Amino acid sequence: MNAQSSRSHAIFTLHIRQQRLVKYDEEQNGTKTEDQFQGNQDSDAPGADQVPEFETLTAKFHFVDLAGSERLKRTGATGDRAKEGISINRGLLALGNVISALGDKAKRGCHVPYRDSKLTRLLQDSLGGNSRTIMIACISPSDCDFLETLNTLKYANRARNIRNRVIMNQDKTSKQLATLRAQLMALQEELDEYKQGKRIANSEGPDGVSDLAHELEFWRAENDKLRLRIKALTVTIDTL
């Protein structure tokens, strides 16, 4: 046994927050297309009357180094080394129970014991959450390590049965801004039709024209409200 081993599991977590410029193709009647903001906005920058809008995407990476399972009879560890080995095996056992609950079709929908260990609690979103998980199993070619190798392969085989459905982690404010932008585009198109006279028919008479004029004023007011709301949300995002 390595006397200098840390005798523990190691987890390195990396949080990533990405802001991307929301692009709009004017030739496609305001259809939004997404691309990563690269700093050069010559051809894709908003017009003079548009405020640049960004959407926020978040991600989290877990890099995990699991300590190997140990048999006390084989290692002959005593004292603190024995306690460390017991703690390591307890965490691996809890992780194995979680993997079994997630990977076994017969157990799906049942309680998943994430809280049985600090290790499984930290890795909860990586195992059964909105994530992609890759596990690398390290085994020994030596015949004296046959039992440990067999258990590791069984462990990895159960883990491969876990199926996660991954979706993009998009900021809710960005989605709301996209919805408001779509509404604003629709209102702008309707206002343009009024200005061009497409919504006014001669057969409707003075009363019809008057009603359309009132409706036009109403939509103009709604348009102004939406513009103010988008501006306020943009300021809120900038302050985050």
FIDREN-77334 format. One line per 5 residues: number of its first residue (from 1); their letters; for each residue z, y, x of N, C-alpha, C. Coordinates in steps of 0.02 Angstrom, whole numbers. Layout:
NUM	A	Z:Y:X:Z:Y:X:Z:Y:X; ...
% end
This chain:
1	MNAQS	0:-60:43:0:0:0:0:62:44; -39:112:24:-45:173:63:19:214:58; 52:224:116:116:260:116:107:334:102; 46:360:112:34:432:102:2:447:34; -3:397:-9:-35:407:-74:6:455:-117
6	SRSHA	-28:493:-158:7:540:-202:42:505:-259; 22:442:-272:53:401:-324:54:435:-392; -1:463:-411:-4:497:-476:-77:504:-498; -84:521:-563:-150:538:-589:-163:612:-573; -226:629:-564:-245:699:-548:-297:722:-599
11	IFTLH	-285:782:-627:-332:811:-675:-348:882:-654; -412:896:-646:-435:963:-630:-477:988:-689; -455:1043:-720:-488:1068:-780:-523:1134:-765; -585:1139:-787:-625:1199:-776:-648:1226:-844; -629:1289:-858:-649:1322:-921:-708:1368:-906
16	IRQQR	-760:1363:-948:-821:1403:-939:-834:1442:-1003; -847:1506:-995:-864:1550:-1052:-930:1585:-1035; -979:1575:-1077:-1047:1600:-1064:-1068:1648:-1119; -1095:1705:-1099:-1123:1753:-1146:-1199:1753:-1138; -1235:1745:-1194:-1308:1743:-1192:-1335:1798:-1237
21	LVKYD	-1388:1830:-1213:-1421:1882:-1251:-1459:1852:-1309; -1449:1879:-1369:-1485:1856:-1428:-1551:1892:-1431; -1605:1854:-1433:-1672:1884:-1433:-1702:1880:-1503; -1744:1928:-1519:-1778:1930:-1583:-1852:1940:-1571; -1894:1898:-1601:-1966:1903:-1594:-1993:1942:-1653
26	EEQNG	-2012:2004:-1641:-2035:2047:-1695:-2100:2022:-1727; -2141:1985:-1688:-2203:1960:-1715:-2192:1904:-1766; -2133:1875:-1766:-2117:1821:-1812:-2068:1844:-1865; -2073:1907:-1884:-2032:1935:-1938:-1957:1926:-1926; -1937:1941:-1865:-1865:1941:-1851:-1836:1873:-1835
31	TKTED	-1878:1823:-1823:-1852:1758:-1806:-1814:1761:-1740; -1754:1734:-1739:-1713:1737:-1679:-1727:1678:-1634; -1733:1692:-1570:-1738:1640:-1519:-1684:1653:-1468; -1657:1598:-1440:-1601:1604:-1393:-1625:1587:-1323; -1598:1623:-1275:-1612:1608:-1205:-1554:1635:-1164
36	QFQGN	-1546:1610:-1106:-1490:1632:-1064:-1504:1701:-1036; -1454:1743:-1039:-1460:1811:-1014:-1464:1810:-938; -1520:1835:-911:-1532:1833:-839:-1525:1900:-805; -1511:1953:-842:-1503:2019:-812:-1567:2059:-814; -1626:2028:-814:-1689:2063:-819:-1712:2063:-891
41	QDSDA	-1712:2119:-924:-1724:2123:-995:-1787:2164:-1009; -1836:2165:-962:-1894:2207:-970:-1934:2191:-1032; -1950:2126:-1042:-1993:2107:-1097:-1954:2086:-1158; -1890:2067:-1150:-1852:2039:-1206:-1796:2085:-1229; -1790:2143:-1199:-1735:2188:-1217:-1746:2216:-1287
46	PGADQ	-1692:2230:-1324:-1698:2258:-1390:-1731:2327:-1387; -1759:2346:-1444:-1790:2411:-1448:-1739:2466:-1445; -1764:2528:-1446:-1720:2585:-1439:-1672:2591:-1498; -1693:2566:-1557:-1651:2572:-1616:-1608:2510:-1627; -1607:2463:-1580:-1568:2403:-1587:-1512:2401:-1535
51	VPEFE	-1456:2374:-1556:-1399:2367:-1511:-1401:2296:-1481; -1397:2289:-1414:-1398:2222:-1384:-1342:2179:-1412; -1358:2118:-1432:-1309:2073:-1460:-1304:2011:-1415; -1243:1986:-1408:-1230:1928:-1367:-1193:1876:-1408; -1207:1814:-1393:-1168:1759:-1423:-1128:1726:-1368
56	TLTAK	-1070:1701:-1385:-1025:1672:-1336:-1021:1596:-1345; -1031:1560:-1291:-1026:1487:-1290:-969:1468:-1243; -930:1419:-1262:-874:1397:-1221:-879:1323:-1205; -852:1304:-1148:-851:1234:-1128:-791:1221:-1083; -772:1158:-1079:-716:1139:-1037:-732:1073:-1002
61	FHFVD	-722:1072:-937:-734:1012:-897:-668:984:-873; -659:918:-882:-602:882:-854:-628:836:-799; -603:845:-739:-616:798:-684:-552:759:-672; -554:695:-685:-493:654:-686:-497:598:-634; -445:593:-594:-438:538:-546:-378:497:-567
66	LAGSE	-391:439:-596:-337:396:-619:-310:353:-562; -245:350:-556:-215:306:-507:-225:233:-528; -233:189:-480:-244:118:-496:-182:85:-523; -192:36:-567:-135:-2:-593:-106:-46:-538; -42:-60:-543:-8:-98:-490:38:-151:-521
71	RLKRT	42:-206:-487:91:-258:-505:148:-255:-455; 208:-242:-481:265:-233:-436:279:-295:-394; 267:-354:-423:279:-415:-385:233:-420:-324; 174:-392:-332:126:-397:-278:137:-343:-225; 151:-282:-248:160:-227:-201:228:-229:-167
76	GATGD	278:-259:-202:345:-262:-173:379:-194:-169; 356:-147:-210:384:-79:-208:454:-79:-237; 497:-35:-209:565:-28:-233:583:46:-236; 638:61:-270:662:130:-272:612:177:-306; 601:235:-273:556:285:-302:485:260:-309
81	RAKEG	463:219:-261:395:192:-265:387:148:-327; 438:110:-343:436:68:-402:434:110:-466; 473:164:-467:473:208:-525:404:241:-534; 374:261:-477:308:292:-481:257:242:-509; 261:180:-485:214:129:-509:223:116:-584
86	ISINR	285:115:-607:298:105:-678:270:162:-719; 279:224:-695:252:282:-730:176:281:-733; 144:261:-677:71:256:-675:47:204:-726; 79:146:-726:58:93:-772:70:112:-845; 123:150:-858:137:172:-926:81:218:-951
91	GLLAL	59:264:-908:5:309:-927:-60:272:-938; -75:224:-895:-137:184:-902:-134:141:-965; -75:115:-981:-68:76:-1042:-80:119:-1103; -51:179:-1104:-62:224:-1161:-136:243:-1167; -168:255:-1110:-240:271:-1111:-281:212:-1136
96	GNVIS	-261:151:-1116:-295:92:-1140:-288:83:-1215; -229:98:-1242:-218:94:-1315:-261:144:-1352; -268:204:-1324:-310:255:-1356:-384:233:-1354; -406:208:-1297:-475:185:-1291:-489:127:-1339; -441:82:-1347:-449:26:-1393:-455:51:-1465
101	ALGDK	-413:100:-1483:-414:126:-1551:-479:162:-1566; -507:196:-1515:-569:233:-1526:-631:189:-1521; -628:137:-1479:-687:96:-1468:-693:36:-1513; -639:14:-1542:-640:-45:-1586:-661:-25:-1656; -717:-52:-1681:-741:-34:-1747:-690:-52:-1801
106	AKRGC	-653:-105:-1791:-604:-126:-1842:-546:-77:-1847; -534:-39:-1793:-477:8:-1792:-497:80:-1807; -562:92:-1818:-583:161:-1830:-555:187:-1896; -531:247:-1894:-499:276:-1952:-424:268:-1950; -400:226:-1904:-327:216:-1897:-298:270:-1851
111	HVPYR	-232:269:-1846:-198:318:-1804:-215:305:-1730; -230:359:-1695:-244:355:-1623:-184:383:-1586; -150:344:-1545:-86:365:-1513:-96:411:-1453; -121:471:-1465:-130:518:-1410:-64:542:-1381; -12:545:-1423:51:575:-1401:97:526:-1365
116	DSKLT	74:466:-1352:116:418:-1317:123:433:-1243; 81:477:-1217:83:492:-1146:55:563:-1134; 81:596:-1082:54:661:-1064:-19:656:-1044; -37:600:-1012:-106:590:-990:-154:589:-1050; -138:550:-1100:-182:546:-1159:-181:611:-1199
121	RLLQD	-125:646:-1197:-122:710:-1234:-168:761:-1201; -170:763:-1135:-213:810:-1100:-287:792:-1108; -301:728:-1114:-371:706:-1118:-394:693:-1189; -355:716:-1238:-371:701:-1308:-441:725:-1328; -457:788:-1311:-522:814:-1332:-580:784:-1291
126	SLGGN	-565:755:-1234:-618:723:-1194:-632:652:-1218; -585:621:-1250:-594:552:-1272:-622:547:-1343; -590:580:-1390:-612:574:-1459:-634:639:-1490; -643:690:-1449:-661:756:-1476:-735:772:-1468; -749:837:-1466:-817:861:-1460:-835:864:-1386
131	SRTIM	-855:807:-1357:-865:805:-1285:-910:747:-1265; -934:751:-1204:-969:695:-1171:-924:670:-1115; -913:605:-1112:-867:577:-1064:-901:525:-1020; -891:530:-956:-918:481:-908:-859:451:-870; -854:385:-870:-801:350:-833:-832:308:-778
136	IACIS	-806:315:-718:-828:275:-660:-771:228:-641; -784:163:-646:-733:113:-631:-741:89:-559; -687:92:-521:-687:71:-451:-656:1:-446; -692:-46:-417:-667:-114:-411:-671:-137:-338; -636:-191:-324:-634:-218:-256:-677:-282:-252
141	PSDCD	-715:-290:-198:-755:-351:-190:-714:-411:-165; -651:-399:-149:-609:-452:-122:-586:-500:-176; -586:-565:-161:-566:-614:-211:-491:-612:-226; -452:-584:-179:-380:-579:-191:-364:-526:-243; -412:-482:-258:-403:-429:-309:-438:-447:-374
146	FLETL	-449:-512:-385:-488:-534:-442:-459:-509:-508; -393:-518:-518:-362:-499:-581:-368:-424:-594; -356:-383:-542:-362:-311:-550:-434:-291:-566; -482:-324:-533:-552:-309:-546:-571:-327:-617; -548:-385:-640:-563:-407:-708:-534:-359:-760
151	NTLKY	-472:-338:-750:-440:-292:-797:-476:-224:-797; -499:-201:-739:-535:-138:-735:-601:-142:-773; -637:-197:-766:-700:-206:-800:-690:-209:-876; -637:-242:-898:-622:-244:-970:-605:-174:-995; -568:-138:-955:-549:-68:-971:-611:-26:-981
156	ANRAR	-658:-31:-934:-720:9:-937:-764:-14:-996; -764:-78:-1011:-804:-103:-1066:-780:-76:-1133; -714:-71:-1141:-687:-41:-1202:-704:33:-1207; -703:67:-1150:-717:139:-1150:-789:153:-1169; -835:110:-1151:-906:122:-1166:-921:116:-1240
161	NIRNR	-876:87:-1279:-886:80:-1351:-869:144:-1390; -839:192:-1356:-821:255:-1389:-884:296:-1401; -893:322:-1462:-951:362:-1479:-927:430:-1505; -948:483:-1472:-930:551:-1493:-992:587:-1518; -982:631:-1567:-1035:674:-1592:-1024:744:-1564
166	VIMNQ	-1070:765:-1522:-1061:827:-1486:-1099:883:-1520; -1066:941:-1530:-1098:1000:-1558:-1082:1059:-1511; -1122:1111:-1517:-1113:1169:-1474:-1052:1209:-1495; -1012:1229:-1446:-954:1271:-1458:-975:1344:-1458; -993:1368:-1518:-1017:1437:-1524:-964:1480:-1558
171	DKTSK	-956:1540:-1531:-907:1586:-1558:-923:1602:-1631; -872:1601:-1674:-882:1615:-1745:-909:1685:-1757; -887:1732:-1715:-911:1800:-1723:-986:1804:-1710; -1011:1764:-1663:-1083:1763:-1649:-1122:1737:-1710; -1095:1685:-1742:-1128:1659:-1802:-1129:1711:-1858
176	QLATL	-1073:1747:-1864:-1070:1798:-1916:-1120:1854:-1902; -1126:1873:-1839:-1175:1924:-1821:-1246:1900:-1836; -1260:1837:-1824:-1326:1811:-1838:-1341:1812:-1913; -1290:1796:-1954:-1299:1799:-2026:-1311:1870:-2050; -1272:1917:-2023:-1281:1987:-2042:-1349:2013:-2020
181	RAQLM	-1371:1990:-1961:-1437:2011:-1937:-1492:1986:-1984; -1487:1924:-2008:-1537:1897:-2054:-1537:1936:-2119; -1477:1954:-2144:-1473:1993:-2205:-1504:2062:-2195; -1491:2091:-2137:-1518:2157:-2123:-1594:2155:-2119; -1621:2103:-2088:-1693:2096:-2084:-1724:2091:-2154
186	ALQEE	-1692:2051:-2197:-1718:2043:-2265:-1716:2109:-2303; -1662:2147:-2295:-1657:2212:-2329:-1708:2261:-2301; -1719:2258:-2236:-1768:2303:-2205:-1838:2289:-2231; -1855:2225:-2238:-1921:2207:-2265:-1928:2232:-2337; -1875:2225:-2375:-1878:2248:-2444:-1885:2324:-2447
191	LDEYK	-1850:2360:-2404:-1857:2432:-2402:-1928:2452:-2382; -1957:2416:-2335:-2026:2431:-2315:-2074:2421:-2373; -2062:2371:-2414:-2105:2360:-2472:-2099:2416:-2522; -2038:2442:-2530:-2029:2499:-2575:-2066:2560:-2548; -2060:2571:-2482:-2093:2629:-2452:-2169:2625:-2458
196	QGKRI	-2195:2564:-2454:-2267:2554:-2458:-2291:2551:-2530; -2246:2553:-2578:-2265:2552:-2648:-2280:2484:-2676; -2265:2431:-2639:-2281:2364:-2662:-2236:2342:-2719; -2177:2371:-2725:-2130:2352:-2778:-2136:2395:-2840; -2180:2444:-2839:-2188:2489:-2897:-2255:2476:-2930
201	ANSEG	-2254:2455:-2992:-2315:2442:-3030:-2323:2496:-3084; -2386:2520:-3093:-2399:2573:-3142:-2382:2552:-3213; -2387:2486:-3225:-2376:2462:-3293:-2303:2464:-3313; -2259:2475:-3266:-2188:2473:-3283:-2165:2537:-3317; -2200:2591:-3311:-2182:2653:-3344:-2127:2690:-3309
206	PDGVS	-2108:2748:-3334:-2057:2790:-3302:-1989:2756:-3297; -1971:2717:-3349:-1906:2684:-3347:-1903:2632:-3291; -1958:2595:-3284:-1960:2545:-3231:-1957:2576:-3163; -1993:2631:-3154:-1993:2666:-3089:-1924:2693:-3074; -1890:2719:-3126:-1823:2745:-3117:-1774:2690:-3096
211	DLAHE	-1780:2632:-3128:-1737:2576:-3110:-1749:2553:-3038; -1812:2552:-3019:-1828:2532:-2950:-1802:2583:-2900; -1804:2646:-2918:-1778:2698:-2874:-1703:2689:-2864; -1667:2675:-2918:-1595:2662:-2912:-1581:2600:-2869; -1621:2549:-2879:-1612:2488:-2840:-1625:2501:-2766
216	LEFWR	-1675:2543:-2753:-1691:2561:-2685:-1632:2597:-2652; -1602:2643:-2687:-1544:2679:-2660:-1486:2631:-2647; -1478:2583:-2693:-1424:2535:-2685:-1433:2494:-2621; -1495:2470:-2610:-1508:2429:-2551:-1504:2471:-2487; -1522:2533:-2492:-1514:2576:-2433:-1441:2583:-2414
221	AENDK	-1399:2592:-2466:-1327:2597:-2453:-1300:2532:-2423; -1323:2475:-2451:-1301:2411:-2424:-1324:2402:-2352; -1384:2426:-2339:-1412:2422:-2271:-1369:2462:-2222; -1349:2521:-2243:-1307:2563:-2200:-1239:2530:-2187; -1211:2498:-2239:-1147:2463:-2231:-1153:2406:-2181
226	LRLRI	-1208:2369:-2186:-1218:2313:-2140:-1226:2338:-2068; -1261:2393:-2059:-1270:2421:-1992:-1202:2440:-1962; -1160:2472:-2003:-1094:2492:-1980:-1051:2431:-1963; -1057:2380:-2004:-1018:2320:-1993:-1039:2285:-1928; -1104:2281:-1917:-1129:2250:-1856:-1107:2290:-1795
231	KALTV	-1108:2356:-1801:-1087:2398:-1745:-1013:2387:-1730; -972:2382:-1783:-900:2371:-1773:-887:2303:-1741; -923:2251:-1764:-915:2185:-1735:-937:2183:-1662; -990:2220:-1647:-1014:2223:-1578:-962:2254:-1532; -930:2307:-1557:-878:2340:-1518:-819:2293:-1508
236	TIDTL	-803:2254:-1561:-748:2206:-1556:-762:2153:-1503; -823:2129:-1502:-842:2078:-1453:-838:2106:-1382; -860:2168:-1373:-859:2199:-1307:-789:2206:-1280; -741:2214:-1325:-671:2224:-1303:-636:2158:-1289; -666:2101:-1309:-634:2036:-1298:-637:2017:-1224
% end
